[in-house]
């Protein structure tokens, strides 16, 4: 029989562990935005070497599962003499993986803009910096916002994989709680509720930002 008490008691340790889920996801998406912008710029560059590098970067990271990337990063860094905590390795891996998808999101948004806008801006005397800062990027950010929010939601769910390197996020905490209580159904339903609540909040925030930026 389903135990309501076990279900309710599971929330306290799982909510405590959710801090690490949010930390890895938040820092990962922030790092992914920075690296993704650089990869996007390289992909749109006039230099063939830069475009080739961006294509290889995106192809590799989109073709290799995040779990394999995480294990590679976790075991590679000590081999080359870099000792970092597991949480740092997880954030770096999530950020690098996210950068491949974010760069493609931004490249697609920029490519969808009418070329006539930039040409008209140049015709009236605007320089490249003003064209990008005042014409192209503001529109690209608005267009890409739904896809970026979706990527953040995917990262929150994918953050469960960092449990393999010992980080006590929601999934690992639910496994420990289920082993302790011998009531896995109640515990995993509680974990599902926490993930759902986080992602519903993110989706709502994304819709709010999209509405505000579109005005």
C-alpha positions in Angstrom: 0.0 0.0 0.0 1.2 3.5 -0.8 2.6 5.3 2.2 1.6 9.0 2.4 3.9 9.5 5.3 7.0 8.2 3.6 6.1 10.3 0.5 5.9 13.4 2.6 9.0 12.6 4.7 11.0 12.2 1.5 10.7 15.8 0.5 13.0 17.2 3.2 16.2 15.3 2.1 15.3 15.6 -1.6 14.8 19.4 -1.4 18.1 19.7 0.3 19.7 17.7 -2.5 17.9 19.9 -5.1 20.4 22.7 -4.3 23.0 20.7 -6.2 20.7 20.0 -9.0 20.0 23.8 -9.4 23.7 24.6 -8.9 24.9 22.3 -11.6 22.2 23.2 -14.0 22.5 27.0 -13.4 26.2 27.2 -13.5 26.3 24.8 -16.4 23.9 26.9 -18.5 25.8 30.1 -17.7 29.0 28.5 -18.8 27.3 27.1 -21.8 26.0 30.5 -22.8 29.5 32.0 -22.8 31.2 29.1 -24.6 28.2 28.8 -27.0 28.5 32.4 -28.0 32.2 31.9 -28.8 31.4 28.8 -30.8 28.6 30.5 -32.6 30.9 33.4 -33.5 33.4 30.9 -34.8 30.8 29.1 -36.9 29.8 32.4 -38.5 33.3 33.5 -39.0 34.9 34.2 -42.4 37.8 32.1 -41.5 37.5 28.5 -42.7 39.6 27.1 -39.8 37.3 28.7 -37.2 34.2 27.3 -39.0 35.7 23.9 -39.2 36.6 24.0 -35.4 33.1 25.0 -34.5 31.6 22.2 -36.7 33.9 19.6 -35.0 33.1 20.9 -31.5 29.3 20.7 -32.1 29.5 17.4 -33.9 31.5 15.7 -31.1 29.5 17.1 -28.2 26.2 16.3 -29.8 27.3 12.8 -30.8 28.8 11.7 -27.5 26.3 11.1 -24.6 26.6 13.4 -21.6 27.2 10.5 -19.3 30.3 9.5 -21.3 31.5 13.2 -21.4 31.1 13.4 -17.6 33.1 10.3 -17.0 35.8 11.4 -19.4 36.1 14.8 -17.7 36.1 13.3 -14.3 38.9 10.9 -15.0 40.8 13.0 -17.5 41.5 16.0 -15.3 43.5 14.1 -12.7 45.5 12.4 -15.4 46.7 15.8 -16.8 47.5 17.0 -13.3 44.3 19.0 -12.6 42.5 18.0 -9.4 39.1 19.6 -9.0 36.1 18.7 -6.9 33.5 16.5 -8.5 31.0 19.4 -8.6 33.4 21.5 -10.6 34.0 18.7 -13.1 30.2 18.2 -13.4 29.6 22.0 -14.0 32.4 22.1 -16.6 31.1 19.1 -18.4 27.4 20.3 -18.4 28.5 23.7 -19.6 30.7 22.4 -22.4 27.9 20.0 -23.5 25.3 22.7 -23.4 27.5 25.0 -25.5 27.1 22.8 -28.5 23.3 23.1 -28.5 23.3 26.8 -27.5 25.7 27.7 -30.3 23.3 26.1 -32.8 20.3 27.7 -31.3 21.9 31.2 -31.7 23.3 30.4 -35.1 19.8 29.4 -36.3 18.2 32.5 -34.7 20.8 34.8 -36.4 20.4 33.0 -39.7 16.6 33.4 -39.6 16.8 37.2 -39.5 16.2 39.0 -42.8 19.6 40.0 -44.3 18.0 43.2 -45.5 18.0 44.6 -42.0 21.7 44.5 -41.7 22.2 45.8 -45.2 19.8 48.7 -44.5 21.7 49.5 -41.3 25.0 49.6 -43.1 23.5 51.7 -45.8 22.5 54.4 -43.3 26.1 54.5 -41.9 25.9 52.1 -38.9 29.2 50.3 -38.1 29.5 46.5 -37.6 29.4 46.9 -33.8 26.1 48.9 -33.9 24.6 46.5 -36.4 25.2 43.5 -34.2 24.5 45.3 -30.9 21.4 47.2 -31.9 19.9 45.2 -34.8 20.9 41.5 -34.9 21.6 40.4 -31.3 18.5 41.9 -29.6 16.2 40.1 -32.1 18.2 36.9 -32.0 18.0 36.8 -28.2 14.2 37.1 -28.3 13.9 34.5 -31.0 16.1 32.0 -29.3 14.6 32.5 -25.8 12.1 29.6 -26.0 14.8 27.2 -27.2 17.2 28.4 -24.5 14.6 27.8 -21.8 13.9 24.4 -23.2 17.7 23.6 -23.1 17.8 24.7 -19.5 14.9 22.3 -18.7 16.7 19.5 -20.4 19.9 20.3 -18.4 17.9 20.1 -15.1 16.7 16.6 -16.1 20.2 15.6 -17.4 21.8 16.8 -14.2 20.7 13.5 -12.6 23.6 11.9 -14.5 26.1 13.7 -12.2 25.2 11.3 -9.5 27.6 8.8 -11.1 30.5 11.0 -9.8 29.2 11.1 -6.2 27.2 14.4 -6.2 24.3 14.2 -3.9 21.6 15.7 -6.2 18.0 14.8 -6.3 18.4 11.4 -8.1 21.2 10.2 -5.9 19.4 11.4 -2.8 16.3 9.6 -3.8 18.3 6.4 -4.4 19.7 6.7 -0.9 16.3 7.4 0.6 14.7 4.5 -1.2 17.4 2.1 0.1 16.9 3.4 3.6 13.1 3.2 3.7 12.6 0.3 1.4 9.8 2.3 -0.1 11.1 3.3 -3.6 7.8 4.1 -5.1 6.9 6.9 -2.7 10.5 8.3 -2.8 10.7 8.4 -6.6 7.3 10.0 -6.9 8.5 12.7 -4.5 11.6 13.1 -6.7 9.5 13.4 -9.8 7.4 16.1 -8.1 10.5 18.1 -7.3 11.8 17.9 -10.9 8.4 18.8 -12.2 8.1 21.8 -9.9 11.5 23.1 -10.9 10.8 22.7 -14.7 7.3 24.3 -14.4 8.9 27.3 -12.7 11.5 27.5 -15.4 8.9 27.3 -18.2 6.8 30.0 -16.5 9.9 32.2 -16.2 10.7 31.7 -19.8 7.2 32.7 -21.0 7.4 35.8 -18.8 10.8 36.9 -20.2 9.6 36.2 -23.7 6.6 38.4 -23.2 8.6 41.2 -21.6 11.3 41.2 -24.2 8.8 41.1 -27.1 7.1 44.2 -25.9 
